Amino acid sequence: MRQLLLDLDAEQAPSLETFVVGQNAELAQLLSLFAARTASQYGERFVYLWGDTGAGKTHLLHALAESGQARYIAADAPESEFIHTPEITLYLLDDCEKLSPAAQIDAFALFNEVRAHGGFLVAAGNHPPMILAVREDLRTRFGWGLIYQVHELTDEDKIDALERSAHARGMTISGGVLPYLITHYRRDMSSLSQMLDKLDQYSLEIKRPITLPLLREVLNDLHQQQQAQPNKLD
């Protein structure tokens, strides 16, 4: 099992299709228009997303970055990443609450360039613009377009999504496994989905059903690996 679990931290490429919508149906529909660059038909070129850590903001920005001619910009990205270039039509600015004073100036200039050239920009932060700790002119830019809170999934939403995923793949999971998983493992959907994949793979390899004892065995083994290899798994 050790070889099986060592790659649990391997990231799957985020996509809009793998984003579990929950209470964010309207936002998901809007961002699909940004991915297709058709939001301008409705007068929308700017969106600001806010919500708690783990709600899915970064997932959405990385998913949009996969649409082509797009650039994901981390808060600590070099100045060159904030420079507008003609071939990029969609800019994705993450963790806006972490922008340094210099990066705030760069972000302000980028907003103006995107607007002047008819591009699109989606920004994300941990608070709505009105209370975001950034310079006032940049806060105004964040409010240029639509503002959406990204609502975190409830435990019921997560269980439902995992059950639907398991059913679609023909997996049989004993009762109690998924509620135990979301309360004893990482709570973000990306990690939960990866664990579901590994449980399926391991169950097939050892020819045992996915039951609560099997899940506990897997989680215990993973915990032992984390203790033995903290630098790799942290």
C-alpha positions in Angstrom: 0.0 0.0 0.0 2.9 2.4 0.6 3.7 2.7 -3.1 0.1 3.3 -3.8 -0.3 6.2 -1.4 2.9 8.0 -2.0 1.4 10.0 -4.9 -1.7 11.1 -3.0 -0.4 14.7 -3.2 -0.1 14.6 -7.0 -2.2 17.4 -8.3 -4.8 16.8 -10.9 -5.2 19.7 -13.4 -8.1 21.9 -12.2 -11.0 22.3 -14.6 -14.4 24.0 -14.5 -15.9 20.5 -15.0 -14.3 19.1 -11.8 -15.4 22.1 -9.7 -18.2 20.9 -7.5 -20.8 23.7 -7.8 -22.8 23.5 -4.6 -24.3 26.9 -4.0 -22.1 28.5 -6.7 -24.2 27.6 -9.8 -24.6 31.2 -11.1 -20.9 31.9 -10.6 -19.9 28.6 -12.4 -22.1 29.6 -15.4 -20.6 33.1 -15.5 -17.0 31.8 -15.4 -17.8 29.4 -18.3 -18.5 32.5 -20.3 -15.2 34.0 -19.3 -13.4 30.8 -20.4 -15.1 31.1 -23.8 -14.5 34.9 -23.8 -18.2 35.5 -24.4 -19.0 37.3 -21.2 -18.5 40.7 -23.0 -21.8 40.0 -24.8 -23.4 40.7 -21.5 -21.2 43.6 -20.6 -19.0 41.7 -18.2 -15.2 41.8 -18.4 -14.2 41.9 -14.7 -15.1 39.6 -11.8 -13.9 39.6 -8.2 -14.2 36.4 -6.2 -14.0 36.2 -2.4 -14.4 33.5 0.2 -12.7 31.4 2.8 -9.5 29.4 2.2 -10.5 26.1 0.6 -13.7 27.4 -1.0 -12.3 26.8 -4.5 -11.1 30.3 -5.6 -7.7 29.1 -6.7 -9.2 26.0 -8.4 -11.4 28.3 -10.5 -8.6 30.6 -11.5 -6.3 27.7 -12.5 -9.2 26.1 -14.4 -9.7 29.4 -16.3 -5.9 29.5 -17.0 -6.4 26.2 -18.9 -8.7 28.0 -21.5 -5.7 29.3 -23.5 -4.4 32.8 -24.0 -4.8 33.2 -20.2 -2.3 34.0 -17.4 -2.5 33.0 -13.8 -0.8 35.6 -11.6 0.1 34.7 -8.0 0.3 37.5 -5.5 4.0 37.1 -5.2 4.6 36.8 -9.0 7.4 38.9 -10.5 6.6 42.3 -12.0 6.8 40.9 -15.5 3.7 38.8 -14.9 1.6 41.9 -14.3 2.6 43.4 -17.7 -0.2 43.3 -20.3 0.7 41.5 -23.5 -1.4 41.4 -26.6 -1.6 37.6 -26.9 -3.1 37.2 -23.4 -6.9 38.0 -23.3 -7.7 36.7 -19.8 -5.7 37.6 -16.6 -6.3 35.7 -13.3 -5.0 37.5 -10.2 -5.0 35.3 -7.0 -4.7 36.1 -3.3 -5.2 39.8 -3.7 -5.0 40.3 0.1 -1.3 39.3 -0.2 -0.2 41.8 -2.8 2.8 43.8 -1.7 2.6 47.6 -2.1 4.6 47.4 -5.3 2.4 44.5 -6.7 -0.7 46.6 -5.9 0.7 49.3 -8.2 1.3 46.7 -10.9 -2.2 45.3 -10.5 -3.7 48.7 -10.8 -1.9 49.3 -14.0 -2.9 45.9 -15.3 -6.5 46.6 -14.7 -6.3 49.8 -16.8 -4.5 48.0 -19.6 -7.0 45.2 -19.7 -9.8 47.6 -19.9 -8.1 49.7 -22.6 -7.5 46.6 -24.7 -10.9 44.9 -24.2 -9.6 41.9 -22.3 -10.9 40.1 -19.3 -9.7 39.8 -15.7 -10.8 37.7 -12.8 -9.4 38.5 -9.3 -9.8 36.6 -6.0 -9.2 37.4 -2.4 -10.3 36.4 1.1 -12.6 39.4 1.7 -14.9 41.5 -0.5 -13.2 44.6 -2.0 -14.8 47.1 0.4 -12.8 45.7 3.3 -9.8 44.3 1.5 -6.5 45.7 2.8 -5.2 47.3 -0.4 -4.8 50.8 -1.7 -8.0 52.6 -2.5 -7.6 53.0 -6.2 -7.0 49.2 -6.6 -10.0 48.5 -4.3 -12.1 50.6 -6.8 -10.8 48.5 -9.7 -11.8 45.3 -7.9 -15.3 46.7 -7.8 -15.5 47.5 -11.5 -17.3 44.3 -12.4 -19.3 41.6 -10.7 -18.5 40.5 -7.1 -19.2 36.9 -6.1 -18.7 35.1 -2.8 -17.5 31.5 -3.4 -19.5 29.5 -1.0 -17.7 26.5 0.6 -19.4 23.2 0.2 -21.3 21.7 3.1 -20.4 18.2 4.3 -23.7 17.1 2.7 -22.6 18.6 -0.6 -19.2 16.8 -0.4 -20.7 13.5 0.4 -23.3 13.8 -2.4 -20.5 14.7 -4.9 -18.4 11.8 -3.9 -21.3 9.4 -4.0 -22.2 10.6 -7.5 -18.6 10.2 -8.6 -18.4 6.7 -7.1 -21.7 5.7 -8.7 -20.6 6.9 -12.1 -17.6 4.6 -11.9 -19.5 1.6 -10.7 -17.8 1.8 -7.2 -19.6 0.2 -4.2 -18.8 1.9 -0.9 -20.1 0.8 2.4 -22.2 3.1 4.6 -20.2 5.3 6.9 -17.1 5.5 4.7 -17.6 8.9 3.2 -18.8 10.7 6.4 -15.7 9.3 8.1 -13.5 10.3 5.3 -14.5 14.0 5.3 -14.1 14.3 9.0 -10.8 12.5 9.3 -9.0 13.6 6.1 -8.4 16.9 4.3 -11.6 18.6 3.6 -11.1 20.1 0.2 -12.7 18.3 -2.7 -9.5 17.9 -4.7 -7.9 15.9 -1.9 -11.1 14.0 -1.2 -11.5 13.0 -4.8 -7.9 11.8 -5.0 -8.4 9.7 -2.0 -11.5 8.2 -3.5 -9.5 7.3 -6.6 -6.9 5.6 -4.4 -9.4 3.7 -2.4 -10.9 2.4 -5.7 -7.5 1.4 -7.0 -6.4 -0.2 -3.8 -9.7 -2.1 -3.4 -9.3 -3.6 -6.8 -5.7 -4.6 -6.3 -6.3 -6.4 -3.0 -9.8 -7.6 -3.9 -11.4 -6.2 -0.8 -14.5 -4.0 -0.7 -14.3 -0.3 0.3 -15.4 -0.5 3.9 -14.7 1.6 7.0 -11.9 -0.8 8.2 -10.2 -0.5 4.8 -10.4 3.3 4.9 -8.9 3.4 8.4 -6.1 1.1 7.2 -5.4 3.4 4.3 -5.5 6.6 6.5 -3.3 5.0 9.1 -0.7 4.0 6.5 -0.8 7.5 5.1 -0.3 9.0 8.5 2.8 6.7 9.1 4.2 7.9 5.8 3.7 11.6 6.7 5.5 10.9 10.0 8.4 9.2 8.2 8.7 11.7 5.3 7.6 15.1 6.6 9.6 17.1 4.1 8.0 15.3 1.1 4.4 15.4 2.2 4.1 18.7 4.0 
